[in-house]
Amino acid sequence: MSDRERVQRFVLRARRVMAHTLVREHKPLLNKLLQGSVDVRVEHNLKTGEATHTLKLELPPEELYESFAARLRPFTSGKEPVYWASVLNSIERLLSRETRAEIVDMDSLRAPWKDVVEGAGTAQAYYVMTESGQVTDFKLAKEWLNSDALHTQVAQTAVAREMGLNERYYAAACVFSRLGYWVEYTLCFIACLHNARLIELDASAFTDPVVADGHIERVMEMYCTPVGATPMPTD
């Protein structure tokens, strides 16, 4: 696949992510998740001095989020043509030397992508500690993807198994919302480069349909023959 074809393929798949229901109808919730924001209710008894603190987390329906995560999956797999690192390398090769030197700093885009895709050793927003050990939110998110959602592996860490499905899903909702943010950011970045004529792409990458509409209607010819009769037409 040429660099131009790879970037165009990224544009198509990124537009498919942006067309998802969660992005179109629940953007504020996704923004809250990617920022790691939480709500805490504090109740204070002024007579006794006692206080209770309740953590409140709002999450999208898991079934809806599974399809969102599935649309993001190709950007994180090295076997895919739209793998994030391959796409950024292709963008860089399409840019002129002058543009790379004076306008575009590709390393400033590589760093956050690397953190959001490969940061297994560090927490993005929080980590969990129990008597069984500790685990990052990133690792919990991977456990949800591989154990609960898209695949059927047994959770690899004792802490992840101890935390349960809800906690794994919450971590995933936060982590993959951040990935979605950088997909959108990179799509806008590519569109700006294209509009400024700094890279040349087919305009169709920005206009071709990326979501099936579930409706097919076309004029056709119909034939009817008894079962086992003469062969059906081949035209």
For each residue, the residues with C-beta under 8 A, 3 or more apart:
1: 5 6 9 81
2: 5 6
3: 6 7 89 90 91 93 94
4: 7 8 90 94 200 201
5: 1 2 8 9
6: 1 2 3 9 10 81 82 86 87 90
7: 3 4 10 11 87 90 91 94 190 199 201
8: 4 5 11 12 201 202 205
9: 1 5 6 12 13 81 82
10: 6 7 13 14 75 82 87 186 187 190
11: 7 8 14 15 187 190 191 201 205 206
12: 8 9 15 16 205 208 210
13: 9 10 16 17 71 74 75 82 210
14: 10 11 17 18 183 184 186 187
15: 11 12 18 19 187 206 210
16: 12 13 19 20 71 210 211
17: 13 14 20 23 68 71 72 180 183 184
18: 14 15 23 183 184 187
19: 15 16 23 24 210 211
20: 16 17 23 24 67 68 71
21: 24 25 26 64
22: 25 26 29 30 60 64 65 68
23: 17 18 19 20 26 27 30 68 180 184
24: 19 20 21 27
25: 21 22
26: 21 22 23 29 30 60
27: 23 24 30 31
28: 31 32
29: 22 26 32 33 58 60
30: 22 23 26 27 33 34 60 177 180 181
31: 27 28 34 35 177
32: 28 29 35 37 58
33: 29 30 36 37 59 173 174 177
34: 30 31 174 177 178 180 181
35: 31 32
36: 33 124 125 126 174
37: 32 33
38: 55 56 57
39: 55 56 57 58
40: 53 54 55 56
41: 53 54 56
42: 51 52 53 54
43: 51 52 54
44: 49 50 51
45: 48 49 50 51
46: 49
47:
48: 45
49: 44 45 46
50: 44 45
51: 42 43 44 45
52: 42 43
53: 40 41 42
54: 40 41 42 43
55: 38 39 40
56: 38 39 40 41
57: 38 39 170
58: 29 32 39
59: 33 62 65 169 170 173
60: 22 26 29 30 64 65 68 173
61: 64 65
62: 59 65 66 149 169
63: 66 67
64: 21 22 60 61 67 68
65: 22 59 60 61 62 68 69 169 172 173 176
66: 62 63 69 70 149 150
67: 20 63 64 70 71
68: 17 20 22 23 60 64 65 71 72 176 180
69: 65 66 72 73 145 149 150 172 176
70: 66 67 73 150
71: 13 16 17 20 67 68
72: 17 68 69 75 76 176 179 180 183
73: 69 70 76 77 150
74: 13 77 80 82 83
75: 10 13 72 80 82 83 84 87 117 179 183
76: 72 73 83 84 117 179
77: 73 74 80 83
78: 83 85 86
79: 83
80: 74 75 77 83
81: 1 6 9 86
82: 6 9 10 13 74 75 86 87
83: 74 75 76 77 78 79 80 86 87
84: 75 76 87 88 113 117 182 186
85: 78 88 89 110 113 114
86: 6 78 81 82 83 89 90
87: 6 7 10 75 82 83 84 90 91 186
88: 84 85 91 92 106 109 110 113 186
89: 3 85 86 92 93
90: 3 4 6 7 86 87 93 94
91: 3 7 87 88 94 95 106 190 193 199
92: 88 89 95 100 106
93: 3 89 90
94: 3 4 7 90 91 199 200
95: 91 92 99 100 104 193 198 199
96: 99 100 198
97: 100 101
98: 101 102 103
99: 95 96 102 103 104 198
100: 92 95 96 97 103 104 106
101: 97 98
102: 98 99
103: 98 99 100 198
104: 95 99 100 193 198
105: 108 109
106: 88 91 92 100 109 110
107: 110 111
108: 105 111
109: 88 105 106 112 113 185 186 189
110: 85 88 106 107 113 114
111: 107 108 114 115
112: 109 115 116 182
113: 84 85 88 109 110 116 117 182 186
114: 85 110 111 117 118 119
115: 111 112 118 119 124
116: 112 113 119 124 175 178 179 182
117: 75 76 84 113 114 179
118: 114 115
119: 114 115 116 122 124 136 138
120: 136 138 139 142
121: 136
122: 119 136 138
123: 126 127 136 137 138
124: 36 115 116 119 136 137 138 174 175 178
125: 36 137 174
126: 36 123 137
127: 123 134 135 136 137
128: 134 135 137 140 159 163 167
129: 133 134 159
130: 133 134 159 162 163
131:
132: 157 158 159 162
133: 129 130 157 158 159
134: 127 128 129 130 159
135: 127 128 139 140 157 159 160 163
136: 119 120 121 122 123 124 127 139 140
137: 123 124 125 126 127 128 140 141 171 174 175
138: 119 120 122 123 124 141 142 171 175
139: 120 135 136 142 143 157 160
140: 128 135 136 137 143 144 160 163 167 168 171 172
141: 137 138 144 145 168 171 172 174 175 176
142: 120 138 139 145 146
143: 139 140 146 147 148 155 156 157 160 168
144: 140 141 147 148 149 165 168 169 171 172
145: 69 141 142 148 149 150 151 172
146: 142 143 149 150 151 153
147: 143 144 151 152 153 154 155 160 168
148: 143 144 145 165 168 169
149: 62 66 69 144 145 146 172
150: 66 69 70 73 145 146
151: 145 146 147
152: 147
153: 146 147 156
154: 147 161
155: 143 147 160 161 168
156: 143 153 160
157: 132 133 135 139 143 160 161
158: 132 133 161 162
159: 128 129 130 132 133 134 135 162 163
160: 135 139 140 143 147 155 156 157 163 168
161: 154 155 157 158
162: 130 132 158 159
163: 128 130 135 140 159 160 167 168
164: 167 168
165: 144 148 168 169
166: 169 170
167: 128 140 163 164 170 171
168: 140 141 143 144 147 148 155 160 163 164 165 171 172
169: 59 62 65 144 148 165 166 172 173
170: 57 59 166 167 173 174
171: 137 138 140 141 144 167 168 174 175
172: 65 69 140 141 144 145 149 168 169 175 176
173: 33 59 60 65 169 170 176 177
174: 33 34 36 124 125 137 141 170 171 177 178
175: 116 124 137 138 141 171 172 178 179
176: 65 68 69 72 141 172 173 179 180
177: 30 31 33 34 173 174 180 181
178: 34 116 124 174 175 181 182
179: 72 75 76 116 117 175 176 182 183
180: 17 23 30 34 68 72 176 177 183 184
181: 30 34 177 178 184 185
182: 84 112 113 116 178 179 185 186
183: 14 17 18 72 75 179 180 186 187
184: 14 17 18 23 180 181 187 188
185: 109 181 182 188 189
186: 10 14 84 87 88 109 113 182 183 189 190
187: 10 11 14 15 18 183 184 190 191
188: 184 185 191 192
189: 109 185 186 192 193
190: 7 10 11 91 186 187 193 194 199 201
191: 11 187 188 194 195 206
192: 188 189 195 196
193: 91 95 104 189 190 196 198 199
194: 190 191 197 198 199 200 201 206
195: 191 192
196: 192 193
197: 194 200
198: 95 96 99 103 104 193 194
199: 7 91 94 95 190 193 194
200: 4 94 194 197
201: 4 7 8 11 190 194 205 206
202: 8 205
203: 206 207
204: 207 208
205: 8 11 12 201 202 208
206: 11 15 191 194 201 203
207: 203 204
208: 12 204 205
209: 212 213
210: 12 13 15 16 19
211: 16 19
212: 209
213: 209
214:
215:
216:
217:
218:
219:
220:
221:
222:
223: 232 233
224:
225: 229 230 232
226: 229
227:
228:
229: 225 226
230: 225
231: 234
232: 223 225
233: 223
234: 231
235:
